[in-house]
Amino acid sequence: MLGALGVEFDFENEEMRISGERLRLGLARLREMQAKSYCKRKELASLVGVLSFAASTMAPAVGRAFLSRLYASLKRSKGRFVRLN
């Protein structure tokens, strides 16, 4: 197995996955946002970037499907804060 930039490549099983450290950080950020009803637009954009990185290890259609609503929410937000549902 070879690891680079937070992604582990398993050539024997032909798999690609996020390293344990990156996964723990991403889940912590998700739990933090889950407790909020509003957040700063910049915080949401940062979370979308983390999730986009995670989605890069999935099949392309799967990653785009669950990120599309977050991208739309960022595009819709005009002010400094974004309401989370």
Buried (B, 14 or more C-beta within 10 A) or exposed (E): EEEEEBBBBEEEEEEEBBBEEBEEBBEEBEEEBEEEEEBBBEBBBBBBEBBBBBBEBBEEEEBEEEBEEBEEBBEEBEEEEBEBE
